[in-house]
Amino acid sequence: MRTFLSQILLAQVADRVANIEETQKRQNLAACVYVLAGLRFDKSLIRQLFREEIMLESVTYQDILQRGEIAVIMRQLNRRIGLLTPEIKARIQSLLIAQLEDLGEALLDFSQPTDLTNWLDSHQS
């Protein structure tokens, strides 16, 4: 019974969040509730209640994705070309998600640190 009531409460929260008129606020709040609900509820229930397109546009969700992409790319680069300098790490952390995705593909062709430096020079303004 308690679980059922919690699910009803989560559905009410999702409905209220969906009715927030300001897009940015709605997206950010949806992302926060989505993450926190994951501590208590099943993923399928959360996905039913929160539309994924709202999540994808949220700056909070984008930040979570970006951090994950950076972590994976850093591990791949360390393995591919060796340890990265703090300066190079900072440059990678400043990349946008689309740039990180491009770097994730490009690094497969890297064989030395200068390959990464050249790529960063040509893809950062």
N, CA, C and O atoms as CSV, one atom per row, in Angstrom:
chain,resi,resn,atom,element,x,y,z
A,1,MET,N,N,0.833,-1.204,0.000
A,1,MET,CA,C,0.000,0.000,0.000
A,1,MET,C,C,0.878,1.270,0.000
A,1,MET,O,O,0.596,2.235,-0.710
A,2,ARG,N,N,1.936,1.240,0.805
A,2,ARG,CA,C,2.811,2.405,0.889
A,2,ARG,C,C,3.488,2.690,-0.460
A,2,ARG,O,O,3.603,3.845,-0.869
A,3,THR,N,N,3.933,1.631,-1.142
A,3,THR,CA,C,4.570,1.786,-2.452
A,3,THR,C,C,3.592,2.385,-3.457
A,3,THR,O,O,3.958,3.259,-4.242
A,4,PHE,N,N,2.353,1.915,-3.429
A,4,PHE,CA,C,1.325,2.423,-4.331
A,4,PHE,C,C,1.104,3.918,-4.093
A,4,PHE,O,O,1.005,4.688,-5.048
A,5,LEU,N,N,1.028,4.327,-2.839
A,5,LEU,CA,C,0.833,5.744,-2.517
A,5,LEU,C,C,2.037,6.579,-2.965
A,5,LEU,O,O,1.875,7.709,-3.426
A,6,SER,N,N,3.235,6.025,-2.828
A,6,SER,CA,C,4.437,6.724,-3.290
A,6,SER,C,C,4.405,6.914,-4.797
A,6,SER,O,O,4.805,7.960,-5.307
A,7,GLN,N,N,3.930,5.901,-5.506
A,7,GLN,CA,C,3.833,5.996,-6.965
A,7,GLN,C,C,2.814,7.055,-7.376
A,7,GLN,O,O,3.024,7.786,-8.343
A,8,ILE,N,N,1.723,7.130,-6.643
A,8,ILE,CA,C,0.713,8.159,-6.923
A,8,ILE,C,C,1.302,9.547,-6.687
A,8,ILE,O,O,1.081,10.466,-7.475
A,9,LEU,N,N,2.053,9.690,-5.596
A,9,LEU,CA,C,2.687,10.970,-5.298
A,9,LEU,C,C,3.688,11.353,-6.398
A,9,LEU,O,O,3.727,12.509,-6.819
A,10,LEU,N,N,4.488,10.400,-6.860
A,10,LEU,CA,C,5.440,10.673,-7.932
A,10,LEU,C,C,4.700,11.081,-9.212
A,10,LEU,O,O,5.150,11.979,-9.924
A,11,ALA,N,N,3.583,10.435,-9.505
A,11,ALA,CA,C,2.785,10.789,-10.683
A,11,ALA,C,C,2.261,12.219,-10.559
A,11,ALA,O,O,2.228,12.959,-11.542
A,12,GLN,N,N,1.856,12.603,-9.356
A,12,GLN,CA,C,1.374,13.971,-9.136
A,12,GLN,C,C,2.505,14.987,-9.325
A,12,GLN,O,O,2.303,16.051,-9.910
A,13,VAL,N,N,3.677,14.651,-8.832
A,13,VAL,CA,C,4.834,15.527,-9.008
A,13,VAL,C,C,5.156,15.672,-10.492
A,13,VAL,O,O,5.393,16.779,-10.975
A,14,ALA,N,N,5.163,14.553,-11.213
A,14,ALA,CA,C,5.447,14.585,-12.651
A,14,ALA,C,C,4.431,15.456,-13.387
A,14,ALA,O,O,4.793,16.203,-14.296
A,15,ASP,N,N,3.166,15.361,-12.995
A,15,ASP,CA,C,2.114,16.157,-13.626
A,15,ASP,C,C,2.329,17.646,-13.351
A,15,ASP,O,O,2.187,18.474,-14.250
A,16,ARG,N,N,2.666,17.974,-12.132
A,16,ARG,CA,C,2.897,19.391,-11.791
A,16,ARG,C,C,4.114,19.943,-12.529
A,16,ARG,O,O,4.094,21.072,-13.021
A,17,VAL,N,N,5.168,19.138,-12.599
A,17,VAL,CA,C,6.367,19.574,-13.320
A,17,VAL,C,C,6.037,19.793,-14.791
A,17,VAL,O,O,6.481,20.779,-15.379
A,18,ALA,N,N,5.277,18.903,-15.388
A,18,ALA,CA,C,4.918,19.011,-16.807
A,18,ALA,C,C,4.104,20.271,-17.092
A,18,ALA,O,O,4.095,20.760,-18.221
A,19,ASN,N,N,3.423,20.797,-16.081
A,19,ASN,CA,C,2.580,21.978,-16.273
A,19,ASN,C,C,3.290,23.298,-15.987
A,19,ASN,O,O,2.665,24.358,-16.042
A,20,ILE,N,N,4.573,23.249,-15.686
A,20,ILE,CA,C,5.336,24.486,-15.485
A,20,ILE,C,C,5.535,25.142,-16.850
A,20,ILE,O,O,6.032,24.514,-17.785
A,21,GLU,N,N,5.144,26.399,-16.952
A,21,GLU,CA,C,5.167,27.076,-18.252
A,21,GLU,C,C,6.567,27.444,-18.724
A,21,GLU,O,O,6.865,27.329,-19.912
A,22,GLU,N,N,7.418,27.879,-17.826
A,22,GLU,CA,C,8.768,28.295,-18.209
A,22,GLU,C,C,9.599,27.060,-18.583
A,22,GLU,O,O,9.877,26.209,-17.738
A,23,THR,N,N,9.982,26.978,-19.836
A,23,THR,CA,C,10.646,25.789,-20.377
A,23,THR,C,C,11.897,25.406,-19.610
A,23,THR,O,O,12.051,24.253,-19.206
A,24,GLN,N,N,12.786,26.355,-19.406
A,24,GLN,CA,C,14.055,26.054,-18.736
A,24,GLN,C,C,13.825,25.533,-17.317
A,24,GLN,O,O,14.462,24.571,-16.886
A,25,LYS,N,N,12.925,26.167,-16.612
A,25,LYS,CA,C,12.625,25.741,-15.248
A,25,LYS,C,C,12.015,24.333,-15.245
A,25,LYS,O,O,12.382,23.491,-14.425
A,26,ARG,N,N,11.076,24.090,-16.176
A,26,ARG,CA,C,10.436,22.781,-16.280
A,26,ARG,C,C,11.462,21.688,-16.562
A,26,ARG,O,O,11.441,20.629,-15.934
A,27,GLN,N,N,12.355,21.949,-17.506
A,27,GLN,CA,C,13.357,20.954,-17.883
A,27,GLN,C,C,14.316,20.653,-16.725
A,27,GLN,O,O,14.626,19.494,-16.450
A,28,ASN,N,N,14.770,21.687,-16.066
A,28,ASN,CA,C,15.706,21.479,-14.959
A,28,ASN,C,C,15.050,20.762,-13.793
A,28,ASN,O,O,15.652,19.869,-13.195
A,29,LEU,N,N,13.840,21.137,-13.468
A,29,LEU,CA,C,13.142,20.475,-12.372
A,29,LEU,C,C,12.838,19.023,-12.714
A,29,LEU,O,O,12.955,18.143,-11.862
A,30,ALA,N,N,12.444,18.770,-13.968
A,30,ALA,CA,C,12.187,17.392,-14.395
A,30,ALA,C,C,13.446,16.548,-14.266
A,30,ALA,O,O,13.384,15.399,-13.828
A,31,ALA,N,N,14.578,17.108,-14.641
A,31,ALA,CA,C,15.841,16.367,-14.534
A,31,ALA,C,C,16.165,16.057,-13.081
A,31,ALA,O,O,16.593,14.947,-12.763
A,32,CYS,N,N,15.969,17.014,-12.213
A,32,CYS,CA,C,16.254,16.799,-10.791
A,32,CYS,C,C,15.340,15.739,-10.189
A,32,CYS,O,O,15.799,14.851,-9.470
A,33,VAL,N,N,14.056,15.832,-10.480
A,33,VAL,CA,C,13.104,14.849,-9.959
A,33,VAL,C,C,13.418,13.468,-10.531
A,33,VAL,O,O,13.351,12.468,-9.815
A,34,TYR,N,N,13.754,13.412,-11.797
A,34,TYR,CA,C,14.095,12.151,-12.466
A,34,TYR,C,C,15.265,11.472,-11.749
A,34,TYR,O,O,15.219,10.278,-11.453
A,35,VAL,N,N,16.300,12.244,-11.482
A,35,VAL,CA,C,17.486,11.689,-10.805
A,35,VAL,C,C,17.137,11.240,-9.393
A,35,VAL,O,O,17.499,10.137,-8.983
A,36,LEU,N,N,16.448,12.077,-8.661
A,36,LEU,CA,C,16.105,11.726,-7.273
A,36,LEU,C,C,15.119,10.562,-7.207
A,36,LEU,O,O,15.222,9.719,-6.316
A,37,ALA,N,N,14.176,10.506,-8.125
A,37,ALA,CA,C,13.213,9.403,-8.139
A,37,ALA,C,C,13.923,8.078,-8.377
A,37,ALA,O,O,13.466,7.030,-7.918
A,38,GLY,N,N,15.040,8.127,-9.096
A,38,GLY,CA,C,15.814,6.922,-9.356
A,38,GLY,C,C,16.374,6.275,-8.100
A,38,GLY,O,O,16.762,5.107,-8.124
A,39,LEU,N,N,16.420,7.012,-7.018
A,39,LEU,CA,C,16.883,6.450,-5.745
A,39,LEU,C,C,15.829,5.552,-5.105
A,39,LEU,O,O,16.153,4.726,-4.251
A,40,ARG,N,N,14.585,5.706,-5.507
A,40,ARG,CA,C,13.499,5.000,-4.830
A,40,ARG,C,C,12.638,4.139,-5.749
A,40,ARG,O,O,12.097,3.117,-5.328
A,41,PHE,N,N,12.514,4.564,-7.018
A,41,PHE,CA,C,11.556,3.925,-7.907
A,41,PHE,C,C,12.238,3.179,-9.052
A,41,PHE,O,O,13.404,3.415,-9.366
A,42,ASP,N,N,11.490,2.288,-9.653
A,42,ASP,CA,C,11.949,1.521,-10.801
A,42,ASP,C,C,12.086,2.423,-12.025
A,42,ASP,O,O,11.280,3.331,-12.230
A,43,LYS,N,N,13.103,2.169,-12.827
A,43,LYS,CA,C,13.384,2.977,-14.010
A,43,LYS,C,C,12.193,3.026,-14.969
A,43,LYS,O,O,11.920,4.074,-15.554
A,44,SER,N,N,11.496,1.930,-15.137
A,44,SER,CA,C,10.374,1.912,-16.084
A,44,SER,C,C,9.245,2.838,-15.626
A,44,SER,O,O,8.614,3.497,-16.452
A,45,LEU,N,N,8.990,2.891,-14.345
A,45,LEU,CA,C,7.960,3.792,-13.822
A,45,LEU,C,C,8.361,5.244,-14.064
A,45,LEU,O,O,7.539,6.055,-14.492
A,46,ILE,N,N,9.596,5.566,-13.796
A,46,ILE,CA,C,10.067,6.946,-13.978
A,46,ILE,C,C,9.970,7.347,-15.441
A,46,ILE,O,O,9.561,8.466,-15.752
A,47,ARG,N,N,10.340,6.448,-16.338
A,47,ARG,CA,C,10.260,6.756,-17.770
A,47,ARG,C,C,8.821,6.946,-18.237
A,47,ARG,O,O,8.559,7.728,-19.151
A,48,GLN,N,N,7.900,6.236,-17.616
A,48,GLN,CA,C,6.482,6.410,-17.968
A,48,GLN,C,C,5.998,7.801,-17.599
A,48,GLN,O,O,5.200,8.404,-18.317
A,49,LEU,N,N,6.488,8.306,-16.473
A,49,LEU,CA,C,5.985,9.565,-15.935
A,49,LEU,C,C,6.686,10.802,-16.479
A,49,LEU,O,O,6.097,11.882,-16.525
A,50,PHE,N,N,7.939,10.652,-16.889
A,50,PHE,CA,C,8.706,11.800,-17.363
A,50,PHE,C,C,9.103,11.583,-18.817
A,50,PHE,O,O,9.751,10.592,-19.154
A,51,ARG,N,N,8.709,12.518,-19.672
A,51,ARG,CA,C,9.034,12.412,-21.095
A,51,ARG,C,C,10.530,12.611,-21.299
A,51,ARG,O,O,11.130,13.528,-20.736
A,52,GLU,N,N,11.114,11.755,-22.097
A,52,GLU,CA,C,12.559,11.786,-22.297
A,52,GLU,C,C,13.037,13.054,-23.000
A,52,GLU,O,O,14.135,13.533,-22.720
A,53,GLU,N,N,12.234,13.604,-23.905
A,53,GLU,CA,C,12.675,14.798,-24.611
A,53,GLU,C,C,12.864,15.986,-23.666
A,53,GLU,O,O,13.712,16.844,-23.910
A,54,ILE,N,N,12.084,16.035,-22.598
A,54,ILE,CA,C,12.275,17.084,-21.602
A,54,ILE,C,C,13.626,16.898,-20.931
A,54,ILE,O,O,14.355,17.863,-20.701
A,55,MET,N,N,13.949,15.664,-20.625
A,55,MET,CA,C,15.219,15.364,-19.977
A,55,MET,C,C,16.391,15.743,-20.874
A,55,MET,O,O,17.359,16.343,-20.408
A,56,LEU,N,N,16.312,15.403,-22.136
A,56,LEU,CA,C,17.429,15.631,-23.039
A,56,LEU,C,C,17.746,17.114,-23.199
A,56,LEU,O,O,18.893,17.473,-23.465
A,57,GLU,N,N,16.756,17.972,-23.042
A,57,GLU,CA,C,16.966,19.402,-23.201
A,57,GLU,C,C,17.381,20.086,-21.901
A,57,GLU,O,O,17.762,21.257,-21.920
A,58,SER,N,N,17.315,19.392,-20.797
A,58,SER,CA,C,17.625,19.985,-19.504
A,58,SER,C,C,19.129,20.227,-19.342
A,58,SER,O,O,19.937,19.355,-19.662
A,59,VAL,N,N,19.499,21.400,-18.849
A,59,VAL,CA,C,20.917,21.679,-18.629
A,59,VAL,C,C,21.501,20.770,-17.554
A,59,VAL,O,O,22.680,20.419,-17.611
A,60,THR,N,N,20.687,20.387,-16.578
A,60,THR,CA,C,21.152,19.472,-15.529
A,60,THR,C,C,21.466,18.109,-16.130
A,60,THR,O,O,22.519,17.532,-15.856
A,61,TYR,N,N,20.572,17.605,-16.933
A,61,TYR,CA,C,20.771,16.314,-17.585
A,61,TYR,C,C,21.959,16.376,-18.542
A,61,TYR,O,O,22.764,15.447,-18.599
A,62,GLN,N,N,22.065,17.477,-19.295
A,62,GLN,CA,C,23.189,17.652,-20.212
A,62,GLN,C,C,24.517,17.649,-19.455
A,62,GLN,O,O,25.507,17.095,-19.932
A,63,ASP,N,N,24.533,18.266,-18.281
A,63,ASP,CA,C,25.750,18.287,-17.467
A,63,ASP,C,C,26.132,16.879,-17.024
A,63,ASP,O,O,27.308,16.516,-17.039
A,64,ILE,N,N,25.144,16.094,-16.633
A,64,ILE,CA,C,25.399,14.708,-16.230
A,64,ILE,C,C,25.960,13.917,-17.412
A,64,ILE,O,O,26.933,13.179,-17.260
A,65,LEU,N,N,25.355,14.069,-18.578
A,65,LEU,CA,C,25.846,13.386,-19.774
A,65,LEU,C,C,27.267,13.815,-20.119
A,65,LEU,O,O,28.123,12.991,-20.440
A,66,GLN,N,N,27.499,15.127,-20.045
A,66,GLN,CA,C,28.813,15.647,-20.400
A,66,GLN,C,C,29.893,15.096,-19.472
A,66,GLN,O,O,30.972,14.717,-19.928
A,67,ARG,N,N,29.610,15.052,-18.195
A,67,ARG,CA,C,30.588,14.513,-17.241
A,67,ARG,C,C,30.900,13.051,-17.536
A,67,ARG,O,O,32.050,12.623,-17.443
A,68,GLY,N,N,29.881,12.296,-17.886
A,68,GLY,CA,C,30.085,10.891,-18.230
A,68,GLY,C,C,30.920,10.738,-19.486
A,68,GLY,O,O,31.823,9.902,-19.544
A,69,GLU,N,N,30.617,11.548,-20.493
A,69,GLU,CA,C,31.387,11.491,-21.745
A,69,GLU,C,C,32.842,11.865,-21.498
A,69,GLU,O,O,33.751,11.219,-22.020
A,70,ILE,N,N,33.060,12.901,-20.707
A,70,ILE,CA,C,34.430,13.329,-20.402
A,70,ILE,C,C,35.193,12.212,-19.707
A,70,ILE,O,O,36.343,11.938,-20.049
A,71,ALA,N,N,34.563,11.571,-18.738
A,71,ALA,CA,C,35.235,10.495,-17.999
A,71,ALA,C,C,35.645,9.351,-18.923
A,71,ALA,O,O,36.760,8.840,-18.824
A,72,VAL,N,N,34.753,8.954,-19.813
A,72,VAL,CA,C,35.057,7.857,-20.744
A,72,VAL,C,C,36.173,8.265,-21.700
A,72,VAL,O,O,37.110,7.499,-21.927
A,73,ILE,N,N,36.076,9.458,-22.253
A,73,ILE,CA,C,37.083,9.915,-23.213
A,73,ILE,C,C,38.449,10.045,-22.548
A,73,ILE,O,O,39.462,9.691,-23.151
A,74,MET,N,N,38.490,10.542,-21.326
A,74,MET,CA,C,39.770,10.658,-20.609
A,74,MET,C,C,40.402,9.277,-20.423
A,74,MET,O,O,41.604,9.111,-20.633
A,75,ARG,N,N,39.604,8.297,-20.033
A,75,ARG,CA,C,40.145,6.937,-19.863
A,75,ARG,C,C,40.644,6.378,-21.188
A,75,ARG,O,O,41.705,5.757,-21.245
A,76,GLN,N,N,39.887,6.596,-22.238
A,76,GLN,CA,C,40.297,6.099,-23.556
A,76,GLN,C,C,41.586,6.770,-24.025
A,76,GLN,O,O,42.480,6.108,-24.552
A,77,LEU,N,N,41.677,8.078,-23.832
A,77,LEU,CA,C,42.876,8.794,-24.253
A,77,LEU,C,C,44.095,8.373,-23.436
A,77,LEU,O,O,45.180,8.191,-23.988
A,78,ASN,N,N,43.921,8.218,-22.126
A,78,ASN,CA,C,45.039,7.758,-21.288
A,78,ASN,C,C,45.548,6.407,-21.762
A,78,ASN,O,O,46.753,6.156,-21.762
A,79,ARG,N,N,44.653,5.560,-22.156
A,79,ARG,CA,C,45.044,4.234,-22.625
A,79,ARG,C,C,45.662,4.294,-24.027
A,79,ARG,O,O,46.590,3.549,-24.341
A,80,ARG,N,N,45.137,5.180,-24.850
A,80,ARG,CA,C,45.577,5.256,-26.254
A,80,ARG,C,C,46.908,5.986,-26.418
A,80,ARG,O,O,47.791,5.525,-27.142
A,81,ILE,N,N,47.051,7.160,-25.721
A,81,ILE,CA,C,48.253,7.975,-25.958
A,81,ILE,C,C,49.032,8.305,-24.683
A,81,ILE,O,O,50.016,9.042,-24.744
A,82,GLY,N,N,48.621,7.785,-23.553
A,82,GLY,CA,C,49.337,8.035,-22.302
A,82,GLY,C,C,48.667,9.103,-21.457
A,82,GLY,O,O,47.643,9.667,-21.844
A,83,LEU,N,N,49.252,9.374,-20.307
A,83,LEU,CA,C,48.686,10.334,-19.363
A,83,LEU,C,C,48.588,11.726,-19.975
A,83,LEU,O,O,49.471,12.163,-20.713
A,84,LEU,N,N,47.507,12.403,-19.654
A,84,LEU,CA,C,47.242,13.727,-20.201
A,84,LEU,C,C,47.720,14.794,-19.226
A,84,LEU,O,O,47.662,14.613,-18.010
A,85,THR,N,N,48.187,15.894,-19.769
A,85,THR,CA,C,48.614,17.011,-18.931
A,85,THR,C,C,47.372,17.707,-18.362
A,85,THR,O,O,46.284,17.589,-18.926
A,86,PRO,N,N,47.528,18.428,-17.256
A,86,PRO,CA,C,46.383,19.188,-16.715
A,86,PRO,C,C,45.803,20.173,-17.725
A,86,PRO,O,O,44.590,20.381,-17.760
A,87,GLU,N,N,46.665,20.785,-18.553
A,87,GLU,CA,C,46.190,21.729,-19.565
A,87,GLU,C,C,45.292,21.024,-20.586
A,87,GLU,O,O,44.235,21.542,-20.946
A,88,ILE,N,N,45.706,19.856,-21.045
A,88,ILE,CA,C,44.911,19.107,-22.024
A,88,ILE,C,C,43.603,18.645,-21.391
A,88,ILE,O,O,42.553,18.700,-22.031
A,89,LYS,N,N,43.657,18.192,-20.146
A,89,LYS,CA,C,42.425,17.782,-19.446
A,89,LYS,C,C,41.444,18.943,-19.380
A,89,LYS,O,O,40.249,18.770,-19.621
A,90,ALA,N,N,41.955,20.131,-19.051
A,90,ALA,CA,C,41.085,21.314,-18.960
A,90,ALA,C,C,40.467,21.642,-20.311
A,90,ALA,O,O,39.301,22.031,-20.382
A,91,ARG,N,N,41.229,21.490,-21.370
A,91,ARG,CA,C,40.698,21.760,-22.716
A,91,ARG,C,C,39.594,20.772,-23.065
A,91,ARG,O,O,38.576,21.150,-23.646
A,92,ILE,N,N,39.796,19.519,-22.714
A,92,ILE,CA,C,38.779,18.497,-22.997
A,92,ILE,C,C,37.521,18.773,-22.181
A,92,ILE,O,O,36.411,18.618,-22.690
A,93,GLN,N,N,37.675,19.177,-20.935
A,93,GLN,CA,C,36.524,19.443,-20.076
A,93,GLN,C,C,35.714,20.646,-20.547
A,93,GLN,O,O,34.554,20.797,-20.165
A,94,SER,N,N,36.306,21.496,-21.363
A,94,SER,CA,C,35.575,22.665,-21.859
A,94,SER,C,C,34.802,22.379,-23.148
A,94,SER,O,O,34.087,23.248,-23.647
A,95,LEU,N,N,34.942,21.174,-23.683
A,95,LEU,CA,C,34.250,20.833,-24.922
A,95,LEU,C,C,32.751,20.638,-24.701
A,95,LEU,O,O,32.319,20.209,-23.632
A,96,LEU,N,N,31.974,20.957,-25.720
A,96,LEU,CA,C,30.540,20.699,-25.707
A,96,LEU,C,C,30.297,19.216,-25.996
A,96,LEU,O,O,31.197,18.518,-26.464
A,97,ILE,N,N,29.105,18.745,-25.724
A,97,ILE,CA,C,28.800,17.327,-25.908
A,97,ILE,C,C,29.037,16.887,-27.355
A,97,ILE,O,O,29.609,15.822,-27.585
A,98,ALA,N,N,28.611,17.681,-28.322
A,98,ALA,CA,C,28.816,17.313,-29.730
A,98,ALA,C,C,30.307,17.197,-30.045
A,98,ALA,O,O,30.723,16.303,-30.781
A,99,GLN,N,N,31.106,18.100,-29.487
A,99,GLN,CA,C,32.555,18.035,-29.698
A,99,GLN,C,C,33.147,16.799,-29.022
A,99,GLN,O,O,34.053,16.165,-29.564
A,100,LEU,N,N,32.637,16.461,-27.845
A,100,LEU,CA,C,33.115,15.265,-27.148
A,100,LEU,C,C,32.804,14.015,-27.961
A,100,LEU,O,O,33.618,13.095,-28.042
A,101,GLU,N,N,31.623,13.993,-28.558
A,101,GLU,CA,C,31.257,12.844,-29.395
A,101,GLU,C,C,32.196,12.737,-30.597
A,101,GLU,O,O,32.613,11.640,-30.968
A,102,ASP,N,N,32.525,13.882,-31.203
A,102,ASP,CA,C,33.466,13.878,-32.321
A,102,ASP,C,C,34.844,13.410,-31.873
A,102,ASP,O,O,35.501,12.636,-32.569
A,103,LEU,N,N,35.276,13.882,-30.713
A,103,LEU,CA,C,36.572,13.468,-30.176
A,103,LEU,C,C,36.582,11.973,-29.887
A,103,LEU,O,O,37.585,11.298,-30.121
A,104,GLY,N,N,35.465,11.454,-29.379
A,104,GLY,CA,C,35.361,10.026,-29.100
A,104,GLY,C,C,35.592,9.176,-30.336
A,104,GLY,O,O,36.156,8.086,-30.241
A,105,GLU,N,N,35.166,9.657,-31.483
A,105,GLU,CA,C,35.417,8.945,-32.738
A,105,GLU,C,C,36.843,9.173,-33.225
A,105,GLU,O,O,37.526,8.239,-33.643
A,106,ALA,N,N,37.282,10.433,-33.164
A,106,ALA,CA,C,38.605,10.780,-33.695
A,106,ALA,C,C,39.726,10.093,-32.931
A,106,ALA,O,O,40.740,9.730,-33.527
A,107,LEU,N,N,39.567,9.908,-31.633
A,107,LEU,CA,C,40.662,9.350,-30.835
A,107,LEU,C,C,41.029,7.922,-31.235
A,107,LEU,O,O,42.106,7.433,-30.892
A,108,LEU,N,N,40.144,7.269,-31.949
A,108,LEU,CA,C,40.454,5.918,-32.419
A,108,LEU,C,C,41.622,5.917,-33.410
A,108,LEU,O,O,42.286,4.898,-33.597
A,109,ASP,N,N,41.865,7.069,-34.041
A,109,ASP,CA,C,42.955,7.185,-34.997
A,109,ASP,C,C,44.219,7.798,-34.384
A,109,ASP,O,O,45.245,7.889,-35.059
A,110,PHE,N,N,44.159,8.217,-33.123
A,110,PHE,CA,C,45.317,8.847,-32.490
A,110,PHE,C,C,46.373,7.800,-32.148
A,110,PHE,O,O,46.051,6.690,-31.725
A,111,SER,N,N,47.630,8.168,-32.338
A,111,SER,CA,C,48.722,7.277,-31.943
A,111,SER,C,C,49.741,7.979,-31.061
A,111,SER,O,O,50.604,7.332,-30.467
A,112,GLN,N,N,49.645,9.311,-30.973
A,112,GLN,CA,C,50.579,10.067,-30.145
A,112,GLN,C,C,49.885,11.321,-29.610
A,112,GLN,O,O,48.865,11.747,-30.152
A,113,PRO,N,N,50.431,11.906,-28.559
A,113,PRO,CA,C,49.795,13.080,-27.945
A,113,PRO,C,C,49.585,14.251,-28.905
A,113,PRO,O,O,48.624,15.005,-28.754
A,114,THR,N,N,50.454,14.408,-29.871
A,114,THR,CA,C,50.282,15.536,-30.807
A,114,THR,C,C,49.017,15.386,-31.656
A,114,THR,O,O,48.453,16.380,-32.114
A,115,ASP,N,N,48.577,14.155,-31.863
A,115,ASP,CA,C,47.313,13.955,-32.591
A,115,ASP,C,C,46.162,14.606,-31.831
A,115,ASP,O,O,45.300,15.250,-32.429
A,116,LEU,N,N,46.154,14.436,-30.524
A,116,LEU,CA,C,45.111,15.034,-29.690
A,116,LEU,C,C,45.245,16.557,-29.689
A,116,LEU,O,O,44.251,17.266,-29.848
A,117,THR,N,N,46.442,17.053,-29.514
A,117,THR,CA,C,46.659,18.504,-29.496
A,117,THR,C,C,46.220,19.130,-30.806
A,117,THR,O,O,45.560,20.168,-30.812
A,118,ASN,N,N,46.582,18.506,-31.909
A,118,ASN,CA,C,46.176,19.026,-33.225
A,118,ASN,C,C,44.659,19.011,-33.372
A,118,ASN,O,O,44.078,19.954,-33.910
A,119,TRP,N,N,44.016,17.946,-32.897
A,119,TRP,CA,C,42.557,17.861,-32.985
A,119,TRP,C,C,41.927,18.981,-32.164
A,119,TRP,O,O,41.016,19.663,-32.632
A,120,LEU,N,N,42.413,19.169,-30.940
A,120,LEU,CA,C,41.864,20.231,-30.081
A,120,LEU,C,C,42.063,21.603,-30.711
A,120,LEU,O,O,41.159,22.438,-30.685
A,121,ASP,N,N,43.245,21.838,-31.278
A,121,ASP,CA,C,43.515,23.130,-31.925
A,121,ASP,C,C,42.542,23.397,-33.071
A,121,ASP,O,O,42.130,24.538,-33.282
A,122,SER,N,N,42.180,22.372,-33.797
A,122,SER,CA,C,41.299,22.563,-34.947
A,122,SER,C,C,39.805,22.552,-34.587
A,122,SER,O,O,38.971,22.921,-35.413
A,123,HIS,N,N,39.464,22.130,-33.359
A,123,HIS,CA,C,38.053,22.045,-32.974
A,123,HIS,C,C,37.644,22.985,-31.846
A,123,HIS,O,O,36.480,23.007,-31.445
A,124,GLN,N,N,38.576,23.745,-31.345
A,124,GLN,CA,C,38.245,24.734,-30.310
A,124,GLN,C,C,38.493,26.116,-30.875
A,124,GLN,O,O,39.426,26.337,-31.646
A,125,SER,N,N,37.639,27.039,-30.475
A,125,SER,CA,C,37.808,28.407,-30.989
A,125,SER,C,C,38.746,29.195,-30.112
A,125,SER,O,O,39.010,30.366,-30.385
